[in-house]
Every structure is written in structure tokens, then in C-alpha cells.
Amino acid sequence: MKPVRCAIYTRKSSEEGLEQDFNSLDAQYGACSAYVASQASEGWVLLKDRYDDGGLSGGTLERPALQRLLMDIAAGKVDIVVVYKVDRLTRSLLDFARLVEALDKAGTSFVSITQSFNTTTSMGRLTLNMLLSFAQFEREVTAERIRDKLAASKARGMWMGGTPPLGYEPNGRSLAIVEEHADLVRLIFQLYLDLGTVRGVCDELDRRGIVKPVRIFKTGKQRGGRPFGRGELYALLSNPIYIGRIRHKGVLHQGLHPAIIDMSVWDAVQQQLKDQRSGERHIRSAAHRSLLAGKLVDENGQPLVASHASKGAQRYRYYVSRDLQLGEKNADGLRIPAAEIEKLICDRLAERLDDPVALIEQVNPGHPLSDSISNIITICRDTAGMLRGSDLNAIAGLIATLIQQITVRRDGLTIALNAKGITGLLQIGHPADDAPKIEMGIPVKLKRAGFALRLVLPNGNAALPQTDDRLLKTIAIARQWWKQLVADPKLRIADLAAANATTESWVTRVLRLAFLDPAIVQQIIAGTAPVALTFDSLRAPDAIPALWSAQRALHQISIAR
């Protein structure tokens, strides 16, 4: 008689009692081994390996012993799996179905000794499914009871466990203040009110050498001792625990613990946070989505992540090097205005689609064009129109299809096209897997302009027209001051400086802008002036010659006639 190899699986949900010499796992194993011995006449033989999972829930299959058992089953080492009760194996009907499928695939049976089930029969499967349904029902009811108890306890202001926030330590079902850490919390709130931005608070804490306090847990694990991140500071500044409240599912309840922050300070901080957020909710809509998210990397292969800064309801989007985003000290990364690089990429893709024959020769040179060229031209024309349009959801989908990656260097951009995506869009055959990579270069330079880098085309113009508000405001002031000087011959430069609380040198530099070529001013208003034409570039004494033609030649500006 061929021996029937039996493996016993045991499980206990909690760790309570596992330290005893004879625990629940041993009891299950003993009962199962006795049952196997009783079936010796049928050729049942108990395997030496034990499969015990202690302190693990039956709601998941990610259990070490169970995974080891499944590997042995797949390897053909087990004929029958023996358990004390069905719910020792799993409490999930879906998981049980997966286990039965794995057992059937390997030709392995399943036996529960207290319920006398065998999965080799259809009646056994039916009864097991019914039992597991009740086991899962019991598990879900238990979870509901726990959630209801948690909600009721938080409504009474009780602390229900977890890592205590900075400034507190657990005190039964409440929290007690740790004065040393509470002083740090108060400092962070005050710094935010003084500096106005979370980034400023982060930099100031770093400048003072203040790091997160070290915490040692019961397990011996240690956390803290590192600089604060901006995300952590946002969470701290908006946590109502510091005004003695407990938050549960968006509802605040009066807590049993004492407050660290005064209500007046809290209200001022929340208002400031609100003012600096992204303004109204509509700015999170598709009109402000980052079209190139996940596609951009720098020349070192580091990703550029989507970020933004807000001023009131105005949102300024950027793609930022990861080190800058994480606030790394002395990070030399990139911060590129999102709208500029998105428009440049979309324009270049549309231009490439304007010549479908050249595009096909590049992505799939062997494809015959005679039968499908009319359809391809239509698809390319429609796709180019969408890239030049305003449907940002459609544009984002096209970028995901057409582009594999965009590398940003100081002297240009390189777009790695997705050949399979392009051929799929054009409904032509895919290129071979070993086909060479298809790249498209864009000659553009990165020029620093204040907070971010600007994309400058070879002709000196920006990739996206952008008005220099500071320069326009200064030109307006210059013209106003010149009108005052012309209207009153007795008015002097010193009088203007005194009236405007500034210096004579500053008034003199500003006044030169009153004589700037009107055609150049029109380009500044339209945002089409060269990126290098800024107020700083016009401050030099010889930056604005008397002749308008000389001004254009000096600043390399061409005026259409």
C-alpha cells in the first residue's frame, strides 16, 4: 500500500499562553496526530515537519508556517493536510477558495478532525463553505464591535493607543504632558506664526540643530534623532490633540488629556495654514494636474517630483528634484516651472505627429504604408490637435502612451519615445523587442530666474511666455516719476527719493526705464521678451542706450514689422 503523507497545520490567533510548556498549538497537534494514527490502516503516515503559526490571525494567508506548507504541497511532499478545525486554516471564504484550488491542483486532500470533512467530496466542499461563511460572519461582527467600541471611547475623549504625539506620553486611557517635548511643540507653533511657512520652520529648526526627540519602544526599537520633515510639521501643526481634542472620522471630541497649545495660537495657525494651502478646492481639479508626473528624471537618473507653492488662491506648479523636495541640506537640484516644460513637450510631440511618415519610419521602419496611410494621417492629425488643446485629461493619457521617459539636463531635454505605445495608437505593427531606443532631443537651456529655473530656447526666448510683473511695475513707476519731473521743473531727484523713502541712486536707476523702447515694453507685457531681459539686467548705466535701435541690438530683440 502506498503511504499517504499527512501534514498537520496548527494556528492560534493570540500569543497568550504560547510560552507554556504545553500550549494550544501542542494540544491541536496532539489531537491531530492521534487521528492520523487511527487511520494507519488506510496507509496514513505523519510527516516529521510541524507547521505551527502562533499569534497570527486567520484573516490573512501571509503566515510563515502556512506559506511553508503551501510550498511543500506544491512540491508534491504532502498528500493530506490535517487541521483541528476549519477556521484554524483560514477564516476568509475567499482565502479558503484559493487554498482549495491550490490543494486540488497538487492533488492534496484536506481533513478537519473535529468536523469530519474531506475536500475530495462535493458534500465536503459544500459543508466547508457553509462553515467558513459563518466563521467570516463572526469575524466581521467582531470587527464591527471593535469599531463601535473605538468610536464610543474616542467620543468620551479617551486615548485608544498607538504612537503618542510629540509632547505627550501614555497615561492609562489618557495622555500626560512631557514638558521638555511640549516646549518644542510650542516653539514650532510660534516659529510658524513668526516665519509664515512650514519650509521656514524646517530650515530654522535645522539651523538651530533641533531634531526629533529619540523614543525607545518596549521592543527596543528606537526612533527619532533626525531632522524634522515638512510633512511631519504639517501634521503636527494641524493635529487637534494639542488643544485637548480627539479626532475620530473628521469629528472632534473633547479629550481627557490636557492641552499644550492655547486656543488663540491654534486658531491663528489654522488660519495661516488655510491661507497658504492651495486656495479653493477647484485647484486640485484636472486644470492643475501634473501632466509629466512620473516621466521626468535629471541627468543622474533621479526623479523630478510634482510640487507646488501657493499664494492665496494662486497656485504655482513645479517639477522638483527629489533631494530638494525632501529638504536635503546643500541639495543642488532642479526646480522647473511645470507649465513651461509641459507646453514645450506637448508642442514638440505635436510637431512630430505633424509628419506621420517620418514618425512611422522612426518607430517601425518596415511597416508598409500603402494601405493604412490615410487612417494614420487622420490619427496623427487628431492626436496633435489634442496635444495643442485644453483637455488636460486627454493630454495626460497621450503623454502616458507616447513617452517612456524625459531626461532633463542643463543643456537640453531628451525624450525617450514609447515605440509600442505609438504603434498601438497608430494601429500598426509593433517593433521588435530588441529595436533600438527612439529618442527626441530638444535644445533648451536652463536659466535661473528667482525661485526656479526657466527653459530658454536657442533664440533666447522662454519656452512659455511669462510676464515679468516686477519689471512692469518698475517701468510704470519710472514713467510716473518722469511725468512728475517734467511737470515740475523745480522737482529734484532728491525730492523723489525722500517722498518715496528710498535713495537717489535707486531713483536714478529706475528712471532709466522710462526711456525703454515701447516695442520692447510690449514684448515684456506679452511675456515674449528674452528671459535674460530682467530688471537686474537693465540696472547697469549703459543697459538702456538713447537710441531704441541700439537697445534692441544690445538685448538681442527683434521687432516684427
C-alpha positions in Angstrom: 0.0 0.0 0.0 1.3 3.4 -1.0 1.8 5.6 2.1 -0.4 8.7 2.4 1.7 11.5 3.7 -0.1 13.8 6.3 1.0 17.2 7.4 -0.6 18.8 10.5 -1.3 22.6 10.5 -2.0 24.5 13.8 -2.7 28.1 14.5 -3.5 30.4 17.5 -4.6 34.0 17.0 -3.0 35.5 20.1 0.3 35.0 21.7 -1.2 34.5 25.2 -0.1 31.2 26.7 2.4 30.3 23.9 5.2 30.5 26.5 3.8 27.5 28.4 5.4 24.0 28.0 2.1 22.6 26.6 0.1 25.3 24.8 -2.8 25.4 22.4 -0.7 24.6 19.4 0.6 21.4 21.2 -3.0 20.4 22.0 -4.1 20.8 18.4 -1.1 18.9 17.2 -1.6 16.1 19.7 -5.3 15.6 18.7 -4.4 15.6 15.0 -1.5 13.2 15.3 -3.8 10.8 17.2 -6.3 11.0 14.4 -3.6 10.3 11.8 -2.5 7.3 13.9 -6.1 6.0 13.9 -6.0 5.9 10.1 -2.9 3.8 9.9 -4.8 1.0 8.3 -5.5 3.4 5.4 -1.8 4.0 5.0 -1.7 7.4 6.7 1.8 8.4 7.7 2.6 11.6 9.8 5.4 13.8 8.4 8.0 14.9 10.9 7.8 18.7 10.0 5.5 20.8 12.1 3.6 23.8 10.7 2.7 26.0 13.6 1.6 29.7 13.4 1.4 31.3 16.8 0.0 34.7 17.4 -1.3 35.2 13.8 -4.8 36.0 12.6 -6.7 33.7 10.3 -7.8 36.7 8.3 -4.7 36.6 6.1 -2.7 33.9 4.3 0.6 35.7 5.0 1.7 33.3 7.7 5.2 31.8 7.7 4.2 28.2 8.5 1.2 28.2 6.2 3.4 29.6 3.3 6.0 26.8 4.1 3.2 24.2 4.0 1.9 25.6 0.6 5.4 25.3 -0.8 5.7 21.7 0.3 2.3 20.9 -1.2 3.3 22.5 -4.5 6.5 20.4 -4.4 4.4 17.2 -4.0 5.5 16.4 -0.5 2.1 16.3 1.2 -1.0 14.2 0.4 -3.4 15.3 3.1 -3.5 18.4 5.3 -4.9 17.8 8.7 -6.3 20.5 11.0 -8.2 20.5 14.3 -10.9 22.9 13.0 -11.5 24.5 9.6 -11.1 28.1 11.0 -7.5 27.1 12.0 -6.6 27.1 8.4 -8.5 30.4 7.5 -11.5 32.5 8.4 -11.9 34.0 5.0 -14.2 32.3 2.4 -12.2 33.9 -0.4 -8.9 32.7 1.1 -10.3 29.2 1.6 -11.4 29.1 -2.1 -7.8 29.9 -3.0 -6.4 27.2 -0.7 -8.8 24.6 -2.0 -7.8 25.5 -5.6 -4.1 25.1 -4.6 -4.8 21.8 -2.9 -6.8 20.5 -5.9 -4.0 21.5 -8.3 -1.5 19.5 -6.3 -3.9 16.5 -5.7 -3.9 17.1 -1.9 -6.9 16.5 0.3 -7.9 18.4 3.4 -9.3 17.0 6.6 -10.7 18.6 9.8 -10.7 16.0 12.6 -13.4 17.6 14.8 -15.8 18.2 11.8 -15.1 15.1 9.7 -14.8 16.9 6.4 -12.9 15.8 3.4 -12.4 18.1 0.4 -12.3 15.2 -2.0 -16.1 15.0 -1.9 -18.5 17.6 -3.2 -20.6 17.4 0.0 -17.4 18.1 2.0 -16.8 21.2 -0.1 -20.4 22.4 0.4 -20.3 21.9 4.2 -16.9 23.6 4.5 -18.1 26.6 2.5 -21.1 27.0 4.8 -18.9 26.7 7.9 -16.4 29.3 6.6 -19.3 31.7 5.8 -20.3 31.6 9.4 -16.7 32.0 10.5 -16.2 35.0 8.3 -19.6 36.4 9.5 -18.3 36.1 13.1 -15.1 37.8 12.2 -16.9 40.7 10.6 -19.3 41.1 13.6 -16.3 41.1 15.9 -14.6 43.8 13.8 -17.8 45.9 13.9 -17.9 45.6 17.7 -14.3 46.8 17.9 -15.0 49.7 15.6 -18.1 50.7 17.7 -16.2 50.5 20.9 -13.4 52.6 19.5 -15.8 55.3 18.3 -17.6 55.3 21.7 -14.3 55.5 23.6 -13.0 58.4 21.5 -16.3 60.2 21.9 -15.6 60.1 25.6 -12.2 61.6 25.0 -10.1 58.5 25.7 -6.7 57.8 24.1 -7.0 54.5 22.3 -3.4 53.7 21.8 -0.8 54.0 19.1 2.3 56.1 19.0 1.7 59.2 21.2 2.2 62.6 19.5 5.2 64.7 20.3 4.8 66.3 23.7 2.8 63.5 25.3 3.2 60.1 26.8 0.6 57.4 27.5 -1.2 57.7 30.9 -3.7 54.9 31.0 -6.6 55.8 28.7 -5.3 59.4 28.5 -2.1 61.3 27.8 0.3 63.1 30.1 2.4 66.1 29.0 6.2 65.7 28.7 7.2 69.2 29.4 10.5 69.1 27.6 8.9 68.0 24.4 5.9 70.2 25.0 8.2 73.2 24.9 9.4 72.1 21.5 5.8 71.8 20.2 5.1 75.4 21.5 8.3 76.6 19.8 7.2 75.0 16.4 3.8 76.7 16.6 5.4 80.1 17.4 8.0 79.8 14.7 5.3 79.1 12.2 3.4 82.2 13.2 6.7 84.2 13.0 8.1 82.8 9.8 4.9 82.2 7.9 5.9 79.0 6.1 6.5 75.4 7.1 9.6 75.4 4.9 10.9 78.3 7.0 10.2 76.5 10.2 12.0 73.4 8.9 15.1 75.5 7.9 15.1 77.3 11.3 14.9 74.1 13.3 17.7 72.7 11.2 19.8 75.9 11.7 19.4 75.6 15.5 20.3 71.9 15.3 16.9 70.8 16.7 16.0 67.3 15.8 13.1 64.9 16.6 13.4 63.6 20.2 14.6 60.0 20.5 12.0 57.5 21.6 12.8 53.9 22.7 9.9 51.5 22.4 9.3 48.4 24.6 10.6 46.2 21.8 13.9 48.1 22.0 13.3 49.8 18.7 14.5 53.4 18.5 13.1 56.3 16.5 13.9 60.0 16.3 17.2 61.8 16.4 16.7 63.1 12.8 15.7 66.5 11.4 12.0 67.3 11.0 10.5 66.9 7.6 7.9 69.3 6.2 5.2 66.6 6.1 5.7 65.9 9.8 5.5 69.6 10.6 2.3 70.0 8.6 0.8 67.0 10.5 1.9 68.4 13.9 0.6 71.9 13.2 -2.9 70.6 12.2 -3.2 67.9 15.0 -6.1 68.9 17.4 -4.6 66.7 20.1 -2.6 69.8 21.1 -5.7 71.7 22.1 -7.1 68.8 24.2 -9.3 67.3 21.4 -9.6 63.8 20.0 -10.3 63.4 16.3 -12.4 60.5 15.0 -13.5 60.3 11.4 -13.5 64.0 11.0 -15.3 64.8 14.2 -13.6 66.4 17.2 -14.3 65.3 20.7 -13.2 66.9 24.0 -10.3 64.8 25.2 -9.4 63.7 28.8 -5.8 64.9 28.3 -4.5 68.5 29.0 -3.8 70.9 26.1 -0.4 72.1 25.2 -1.4 75.0 22.8 -3.7 77.9 23.6 -6.8 78.2 21.5 -5.8 81.7 20.3 -2.5 80.3 19.0 -4.2 77.3 17.4 -6.8 79.5 15.6 -4.1 81.8 14.2 -2.0 78.8 13.0 -5.0 77.1 11.3 -6.0 80.3 9.5 -2.4 80.7 8.3 -2.3 77.1 7.1 -5.6 77.6 5.3 -4.3 80.8 3.6 -1.2 79.0 2.4 -2.9 75.9 1.1 -3.9 75.6 -2.5 -6.7 78.1 -2.2 -10.1 76.8 -3.3 -10.8 73.1 -3.8 -11.1 73.6 -7.6 -7.3 74.0 -7.9 -7.0 70.3 -7.2 -9.0 69.5 -10.3 -7.7 68.5 -13.7 -6.9 72.1 -14.5 -3.9 71.8 -12.1 -2.8 68.2 -12.7 0.9 67.5 -13.3 0.9 66.0 -16.8 4.5 64.8 -16.7 4.4 63.2 -13.2 6.5 60.0 -13.1 8.1 60.8 -16.5 10.9 63.3 -15.6 14.4 62.4 -14.4 17.6 64.5 -14.2 20.9 63.6 -15.9 21.8 61.4 -12.9 18.6 59.4 -13.2 17.0 60.9 -10.1 13.2 61.6 -10.5 11.7 65.1 -10.6 8.5 65.0 -8.5 5.5 67.3 -8.9 5.3 70.0 -6.3 3.6 73.4 -5.9 3.7 76.7 -4.0 0.6 78.8 -3.2 0.0 82.4 -2.7 -3.6 82.9 -1.7 -5.7 81.2 -4.3 -2.9 81.3 -6.9 -1.0 78.0 -7.3 2.4 77.8 -8.9 3.4 74.2 -10.0 6.9 72.9 -10.3 8.8 69.7 -11.0 11.5 69.5 -8.3 14.5 67.2 -7.8 13.8 64.6 -5.1 16.6 65.9 -2.8 15.1 69.4 -2.9 11.6 68.0 -2.2 12.9 66.1 0.8 14.7 69.2 2.1 18.2 67.8 2.0 20.9 70.2 3.1 23.1 71.7 0.4 21.0 69.9 -2.3 21.9 71.1 -5.8 18.8 70.1 -7.7 16.3 71.4 -10.3 13.1 73.3 -9.8 11.4 73.8 -13.2 8.0 75.6 -13.7 5.6 72.9 -14.7 3.6 74.8 -17.3 6.8 75.7 -19.3 8.1 72.2 -19.6 4.6 70.7 -20.2 3.9 73.1 -23.1 7.3 72.5 -24.6 6.9 68.7 -24.5 3.4 68.9 -25.9 4.4 71.2 -28.7 7.3 69.0 -29.8 5.2 65.9 -29.7 2.6 67.6 -31.8 5.3 68.7 -34.3 6.5 65.1 -34.6 2.9 63.9 -35.2 2.6 66.6 -38.0 4.9 64.4 -40.1 3.4 60.9 -39.7 5.5 59.3 -42.5 8.8 60.3 -40.7 7.3 59.1 -37.4 6.5 55.7 -38.7 9.9 55.3 -40.4 11.4 56.0 -37.0 9.2 53.7 -34.8 8.6 50.9 -37.2 10.7 51.2 -40.4 9.4 48.0 -42.0 5.7 48.9 -41.9 4.0 49.2 -45.3 2.2 52.5 -45.7 0.2 51.9 -48.8 -3.0 50.5 -47.2 -3.2 52.4 -44.0 -1.6 55.8 -44.6 -5.0 57.6 -44.8 -6.0 56.3 -41.4 -2.6 57.0 -39.9 -2.7 60.7 -41.1 -6.1 61.1 -39.5 -5.0 59.7 -36.2 -1.8 61.8 -36.2 -3.8 65.0 -37.0 -6.4 64.4 -34.3 -3.7 63.5 -31.7 -1.6 66.6 -32.5 -4.8 68.7 -32.1 -5.4 67.2 -28.7 -1.9 67.9 -27.6 -2.3 71.5 -28.6 -5.8 71.7 -27.0 -7.0 72.2 -23.4 -8.4 68.8 -22.4 -5.7 68.0 -19.8 -7.1 64.6 -19.0 -6.7 63.6 -22.7 -3.3 65.1 -22.9 -2.2 63.2 -19.8 -3.3 60.0 -21.3 -1.5 60.7 -24.6 1.8 61.5 -22.7 1.5 58.2 -20.8 1.1 56.4 -24.1 3.7 58.3 -26.2 6.5 58.9 -23.8 8.7 56.5 -21.9 10.9 59.0 -20.0 12.2 62.6 -20.2 15.7 63.4 -19.2 16.4 66.9 -18.1 19.9 68.3 -18.5 21.3 71.8 -18.2 21.8 72.0 -22.0 18.6 70.3 -23.2 15.9 67.7 -22.9 15.9 64.1 -24.2 12.5 62.4 -24.8 12.6 58.6 -24.9 9.6 57.8 -27.0 7.4 54.7 -26.3 7.6 52.9 -29.7 5.0 50.3 -28.7 2.6 52.9 -27.4 3.0 55.0 -30.6 2.5 52.0 -32.9 -0.5 50.9 -30.9 -2.0 54.4 -31.2 -1.5 54.4 -34.9 -2.8 50.8 -35.3 0.3 49.5 -37.0 2.6 46.5 -36.2 4.7 46.7 -33.0 8.5 47.0 -33.4 10.8 44.2 -32.4 11.6 43.9 -28.7 15.3 44.4 -29.4 14.7 47.5 -31.6 16.9 50.5 -30.7 15.6 53.1 -28.3 13.9 56.1 -30.0 14.9 59.4 -28.6 14.0 63.0 -29.5 16.2 65.9 -28.4 15.1 69.4 -27.6 17.9 72.1 -27.5 16.9 74.2 -24.5 18.9 75.8 -21.7 18.1 76.1 -18.0 18.5 79.6 -16.8 17.9 80.6 -13.2 15.2 83.2 -12.7 14.5 83.8 -9.0 13.0 80.8 -7.2 13.0 78.4 -10.2 14.8 77.6 -13.5 13.4 78.9 -16.8 13.5 76.9 -20.0 15.3 79.1 -22.6 15.1 78.2 -26.3 18.1 78.7 -28.6 16.6 82.1 -29.7 16.8 83.3 -26.1 13.0 83.3 -25.6 11.3 81.3 -22.8 9.5 78.1 -23.7 6.3 79.6 -22.3 5.5 83.3 -22.4 5.6 84.7 -18.9 5.1 88.3 -17.8 7.8 89.8 -15.5 5.4 91.6 -13.1 8.3 93.1 -11.1 9.8 94.7 -14.2 6.5 96.0 -15.5 5.7 97.5 -12.1 9.1 99.2 -12.0 8.6 100.6 -15.6 5.3 102.1 -14.5 6.9 103.7 -11.5 9.7 105.1 -13.8 7.2 106.7 -16.2 5.2 108.2 -13.3 8.3 109.7 -11.8 9.4 111.1 -15.2 6.0 112.7 -15.6 6.4 114.4 -12.2 9.8 115.7 -13.1 8.6 117.1 -16.5 5.5 118.7 -14.9 7.5 120.4 -12.1 10.9 121.8 -13.2 11.8 122.5 -9.6 11.4 118.9 -8.5 14.7 117.1 -8.0 15.9 113.5 -7.8 16.5 114.0 -4.1 12.9 115.1 -3.6 11.6 112.0 -5.3 13.8 109.8 -3.2 12.7 111.5 0.0 9.0 111.3 -1.0 9.3 107.5 -1.7 11.6 106.7 1.3 14.4 105.5 -0.9 17.8 106.6 -2.2 18.8 108.9 -5.0 20.8 106.1 -6.6 17.8 103.9 -6.7 15.6 106.6 -8.2 18.2 107.2 -10.9 18.4 103.6 -11.9 14.6 103.3 -12.0 14.2 106.5 -14.1 16.2 105.0 -16.9 13.4 102.5 -17.6 11.1 105.4 -18.6 13.2 105.6 -21.8 12.8 101.9 -22.8 11.7 101.2 -26.3 7.8 100.9 -26.3 8.1 97.9 -28.6 10.3 96.2 -26.0 7.8 97.1 -23.3 5.1 95.4 -25.4 7.1 92.2 -25.5 7.6 92.3 -21.8 3.8 92.7 -21.3 3.2 89.8 -23.7 5.8 87.7 -21.9 7.7 87.1 -25.2 10.8 89.1 -24.3 14.1 87.2 -23.9 14.5 85.6 -20.5 17.7 87.5 -19.9 15.8 90.8 -20.1 15.1 91.5 -16.4 15.2 94.5 -14.1 18.6 93.4 -12.9 20.0 93.3 -16.5 18.7 96.8 -17.1 20.2 98.3 -13.9 23.6 98.9 -15.4 24.3 102.6 -16.5 24.8 101.5 -20.2 22.0 99.0 -20.3 19.5 101.4 -21.9 21.1 103.4 -24.8 19.4 106.6 -26.0 18.5 105.1 -29.4 15.8 102.4 -29.4 17.5 100.5 -32.2 20.6 100.3 -30.0 18.5 99.0 -27.2 17.2 96.2 -29.4 20.6 95.3 -30.7 22.1 95.3 -27.2 19.5 93.0 -25.8 19.1 90.9 -29.0 15.5 91.8 -29.6 13.9 91.6 -33.0 10.7 93.6 -33.7 8.3 92.3 -36.3 7.5 95.0 -38.9 
